[in-house]
Amino acid sequence: MENSEKFDDVGLIIFDLDGTLLKSNRLNFEAVKKSLADLGWGVELTQARVDELMGETNDNFYREILPADKFLEKEKLRKVVHGYDAPMITKYGESFPGVLETLKTLKRRGYKLALYSYAWVDYFNAAIAALHLGGIFDYAECTEENGLTKVVLVEKIKKRFPKLKTAIVGDSIHDINTARETGSIAIGAGYGYGGRELEAADVVIESVPELLKIFDRRRPVFGKIAAAVKERKKPDKAFVIGINGIDTAGKTEFAKGVADFLTGNGFKSQIINLDDFHNSKAIRYAGNDQAQNYYTKSFDIEKIVDELLVPLRAKGELHADIKTLNLATDKYEAQRRYDIGADAVVIFEGVFLFRKELAPYLDYKVFLDITPEECKKRARMRDVPAQGEEVMAKYDAKYLPAQKSYLDEARPREVSDIVIDNSNWEFPAIKKH
């Protein structure tokens, strides 16, 4: 995404309702059609015509569908339509795919969320209830509530959240213009009702969940890592980033995020997982101390060094097939192909990664820091549903004691190039850089 860094310091996101969060064309058509019939005005209305006018102000909408003489009585129609708000929204109202999940995620990431609309108050409140959006927004108001324009309403919202850079998400030119007039970033909801008029937006999205790629609190952290790669990488050698942390620190997802960010910034990247290099059960469980077994015997360090890291360091690239353990069968029958060019960035993630045998081959070290308490909290959420409550005993007897030995011996926080507080994996904070 071009100039995506402009979104990194946004703190307040204001959403339009119709055509952005709420699929409202069907319910609006049914409400207005029913109201026109009740009034006996003899005005024919089609769903296609309503679709064309979605995103217009109420006055413009009525001006387009009513004869001139009836437009003068628009308030009469408006009152009848208002009476159908709740039942029509209940019957026909639905959100666009991913709305609730996306909003909840943005809230967890620390963004302030606001809702505004041209809608009238009853309609506005009925939609919030029907879409289960109560409690999601830090502020919500429609233009009718206090007789405000969208521009004035946005300025009012911004005053409630001072010093926060603002983005407006909407499906009409009115939202784009409101963003321009209030010094906000304009995000066009291309899946809504705006059409080509959204080309004036800073960016156009085709689904609500795309916002999670734009508003990703990890991006500034990824940017620091990418800057280090640009500074340190030699053109004739692949660059190896090591991503480490204790169990459940979020290494795998963080590695994917780094890879996506690097790819989006012109790098070639490849992820390697330490878990692909397990030793067989006979080796992993050879000793009586399960914590020491986990730390010293879980992984085939010799294979990693001899067949992967040493050749990669010596030649600057690697093109090889490496046979590894199939955990399901406990046999060395998994064939993994590695095609790593000199222009690649390798992202190597796993536990115990900065031990003395591996650390010299890592060009940049990332440590994701969480507490043992957070580790167990995540384990309960991730592992207990699949493995049962007994898995928690392993964290006390095996995983955390092994990690303590590793932390004492390898001192990953000290040797890392960057240490990240990953207690909130959706809103990481740099502790050392």
Buried (B, 14 or more C-beta within 10 A) or exposed (E): EEEBEBBBEBBBBBBBBBBBBBBBBBBBBBBBBBBBEEBEBEBEBEEEEBEBBBBBBBEEBBBEBBEEEBBEEBEEBBEBBBBBBBBBBEEBBBBBEBBBEBBEBBBEBEBBBBBBBBBBBBBBBBBBBBBEBEEBBBBBBBBBBEEBBBBBBBBBBBEEBEEBBBBBBBBBBBBBBBBBBBEBBBBBBBBBBBBEBBEBBBBBBEBBBBBBBBBBBBBBBBBBBBEBBEEEBEEEBBBBBBBBBBBBBBBBBBBBBBBBBBEBBEBBBBBBEBBBBBBBEEBBBEEEBBBBBBBBBBBBBEBBBEBBBEBBBEBBBBEEEBEBBBEEEBEBEBEEEBEBEBBBBBBBBBBBBBBEEBBEBBBBBBBBBBEBEBBBBBBBEEBEEEEEEEBBEBBEBBBBBBBBBBBEEBEBBEBBBBBBBBBBBBBBBEBEE
